[in-house]
Amino acid sequence: MDDPMLSQLAYWLRKPGFQVMEETPRLALFRIGLLAVAMMLVGRSSWWLVLAAFAVYRLMRTEFAQRARKTIKRDITGLFLLIRVKREIKKRLNANQPIHEIWLERVREHPLKEAAVEVETGRSLNYRDLNQLMNKYANYFAAQGYKQGDVVALFMENNIDFFALWLGLSKIGVVSAFINSNLKLEPLGHSINVSACKSIVTTSSLLPTLEKAKAQGLVAKDLKAFVNNGDVDSAENLEKAIDEVSGTEPAKCAAVDFQSVLCYIYTSGTTGNPKPAVIKHFRYYWMAMGAGEAFGIKHDDRVYITMPVYHSAAGILGVGSTIVKGTTIVIRKKFSASNFWKDAVAYKCTASQYIGELCRYLLAQKPTPEEKQHKIRVMWGNGLRGEIWPEFTSRFGIEKIGELYGSTEGNSNIVNIDNHVGSCGFFPIYPFISSLYPVRLVRVDEETGALIRDKDGLAVPCRPGETGEMIGLIKNKDILLRFEGYVDKGDTAKKIYRDVIKKGDQVFASGDILHWDELGYLYFKDRRGDTFRWKGENVSTTEVEGILQPVKSIVDCTVYGVEIYKQEGRAGMAALQLEAGVDIKDLLAEAAQRFTANLGSYAIPVFIRICTEVEKTGTYKLKKTDLQKDGFDLSKVNNDSIYFFNAAEKKYIELTPELQRQIDSGEYTRI
């Protein structure tokens, strides 16, 4: 049997799932007898019809057929969704319009419709006025000599101006770098510097953080800085600067099209400092449009945005709904659990986004009348754990949860289109189409995280019921399956596996471990390598470890994520091996000071373990697997001391058995 497809079919038919159900000797004899009688009645010329009918009957009796019947509706829905998305992208590719010209279609459709609202300030702009604000920014920066290919960094909290700036700058071909507003010092300096930006726009509240990085030489002191409003000595007030600038459309930049670079959105990647992923116009549109189609976002929806717009979740999937669907976005500067449903009612929101942490915070709130009065029918995002999913939807009356999986820089995504609890998406279970599917799971070594390869050097694909790393096939001739990567080509190369499905191929390595169940549903399990996710953010272990490298009393340091009961993601934990005679109290105080000065709150290790010895691999790499298994369980750490970060006091306190019990039970929630 030389045909690969036939070989694969034969392999699958030998699998346990393809065995006929309820196979007993009596049933087998009865079926054989029935087959013989049928063949005698129809005559030899029609035997092939009887045999074909019998084969179909037997196939439908298999366990695989039972599973296929349960998923056929989902798979057909997914197929039609894919067709719609592909058709729309093809239309846009043929038109070759950049994203700001697609935005103008919405402006022309409903110029006076409310486009964006700021919750804290009450500021509201309709589509026409928001577009004029974008034009003012575009015309101002053009007059200052900014041109196609220049980069402007945006270091800002959630507000209307963030949106107006990057879309306005795109009209003159300027690329925006979305800087994480939680960053400080070294990570902030790295993010700004790697973007090679010509200037930076910030807010008056974040300006001191930028100035501190400049003062320490982490950012060039002569880097031009703007604030979106407010008078300060060290930065130009953009609000005043654009006051007299024309709001008419700037001259069209002919060099900018659907495949041009639009912005940089930062991701932790698998190692090191934040990396700017290259987002082109078509990719932005594809992500926003695909999510809108998958989760039924409509032009009359009012989308509540509380997550940071420097991330792709809010910055693309949320804000992008205005561009592709013509929605109204309601922007809050920062998520507030106590105000979430109040805002939803006050601003008549019908859709919102989430991360798992957000959902848990909402469930922890005392019941309020607004949680039943709101009109939000759909919420989409990632990280809603199956353990709290039913309670969340039942308590708050959410009709549809759109759980999805994808990465900012990746070339493939999956979505949960049928509200299946806990799942982030699905692969069809039919073996005959796996070769046509651009996303796969492959087996990895649990200890090392490396791909498991067969005797021919190829990766071993997962089958339903198995767990592995998500990969996306790279096909440079297909615009949607390209891997655009990062600004740094070296970082890009690290995310590519070669010789995976067949010799000579390339795939995007997501670094994420997912489980594929028997019905084809996928469940996020963990991150491979040197990152973990906490508070909705990716935390780079090497970045956190680097903060303590200058401390000479630390012999070895390794950072990893540990699970906490009913908490999404993994909390940071640092295992330290110290020089003899070190004052633990002073060390912990210094560690707390360094972490709070250099890291966002989500990246600060929640636990510190003082180890008598940090186990290493045969190649002298710090071994994290056993440490992760021990977690912060005092009964498993061989009498090592563990300390817990008290966020209110910004210091580490000793983890006692009683405090561990409270954390394990969920009684202690101030984490």
C-alpha positions, 0 to 999 in steps of 0.5 A: 500500500504505497498511497500515504492517504490509504496507509494512514486510513489503514492505520486509523482503521486498526486503532481501537476507536475504529473497532465495531461496538458491541461485538459478540459472537452471537451478533457476529454470526447473525450479521454474517448470516444476514449478509449471506442471505442478502447476497443470495437474494440479490444475485451475483451481479449486485453483490458489490452493492450489498458489500458496500452497504454492509461496509457502511453499516459496520463503519457507522457502528464503530466508536469513531462514527459515534464520535463523528456524529457528536461533532458533525454540526460543529465541524460543518459550522467551522467549515462555513466559518473558514470559507467566509473568512477566507473569502473576505480575506481574498476580497481584501487582498485583491483590493489591497487597501491598508487598514486605515482605508477600510476604516474610512468605509465605516466612517462613510457608512455612519459618520455620526454614530458614536465610535468610542467612549472613555469611561473615566472622563466621559469623553465621546467621539463619533466616527467622523470626529474620531477620524478627524482626530486621527488626521490631525495626528497624521498631519502633525507628524507629517509636518514634523518630517515623519515618513513611511517606515519611521517608528513612534512608540506608544507608552500609554494607558487605555484611552481614545488617543492610543487608537487615534494615534496608531491608526492616524500614523498608519495613514502616513506610513509610520509604524507604531510600537505598542509598549506595555504600560506596566514596564519599568527600567530595563524591560522598558528601555529594551522595548523602546530601544529595540523598536528603533523609534524616532519618538515616544508618546506617553501620558502624564502619569507614565512620564515619570517612569520614562524619565527614570529610565532615561536618567539611568541611561536605559533610554537615550536622553535625547529621545523626543517625548510627547504627552497626549495632554497636560503641560510638563517641562520634559515633553511636548503637549500633543493636545495643544500641538494639534489644536490648529492642525487640519483634520482633513485626510492626509496625502495618500501614502502610495507605498502603504498597502494591505501587506505593509507593516502596521505596528509592533505588538510585544510578546514575551516569546520563550526567552529574554526581554519583550520582543516586538512581533511584526503586525502587518495590515492584513494580519490585523484585519484577519485577526479582528475580522475572524474573531468578529465572524466566529463570535457573532459581533455585530455593527450595533454592538457596544464593546466594553474594553477593560484589558490593556490595548497594547495587547493584541486581545484588546488592541486588535480583537476589541478595538478592531471591531470598530474597523471591521464591524463598525461597533462602538467601543467603551474604554476603561483605563483599567479593569475594575471588578466592582465597576464592571457590571455598573459600566456595562449597564450605564453604557449599554454594552452588549459585548466584552472581552475577558481573560481568565483572571478577570472572570475569577475577579468578577465571581469573587465580587458580592452580587449586585443588581447590575450583574442581572440588568446588563445586556452583554450577550457575548464575551470572548477571550482566553483563559476561562477555566472549565472549573468556573465556566458554568458558574460564570455564565449562569450567574451573569447570564452570558449567552455565548463564551468565545474562548480562543487560542492564538499568539500575537506572532503566530500564524495559526489560531483556533476558536471555540465556536460552540460554547464547549466548556473549557475548550479553546478550540478544536481540530476535526477528528477525521484522519483523512483531512489532517494533511490539509489542516495547517495546525497540528499537535506534536509530542514533546519530552515532558522533562526537556520540552524538546520535540520527540522525533521518530527514526526518520527525524520527523516529529511524532504527531499527536492523535485524539486523546494525547497532549503535545505542542501546538505548531503552525505549518509555515507556507510562504506562498499562502499569506495567512500561513506565513510567519512574519516573526519579530523585528529581530531576525534572530528571535524569529529563527528561534521560533521555527522548527524544521523537518517536522511533518516532512523533510525540508518543511518549517513550522511555527513553534508556539511553545504551548502545550495543549490536550486533544480529546477524543471529540477533537476539542483542545484544552490549554495545559501549559507553556513550554520553555521559559515563560508562563502566564500570570494575571493575563500576561506572559512572564519571561523567567529569564527576565525575572532571573536577570533582576537578581543576577547582580546579587552576589550572595545568590549562587543559583536562581531559577524562576518558574510558574506554579499552580494555585487552586482556582487561579488562572495561569501560574504564579511566579516562584523563584528558587534560590541557592545562597552563599553560606552565612547570608542574612535571609531577611536582608536578602528578601528585602533586597529582592522585593525592592529589585522586583518592584522597581524593575518588574510589572506587578504580574511578573513579581514572584509570588513565592521564593524558596530558599534551597539547600541545593538547586538540582541541575541537569547533566549539562548544568542547566537548572532543573525546574521540573521537580521544583514545579512539582513541589510547588509551594507545598511545605510538606514536599520541599525538604524543610526548605523555607518558602516566603510569600510576597505580600503585595500590600506591603511589598515585602516577603513574609514566611509561608506558614502551614496556616497561610498555605492552607488558606491559599490552597483552599482559596480562602486567601484571595489577595494574591 
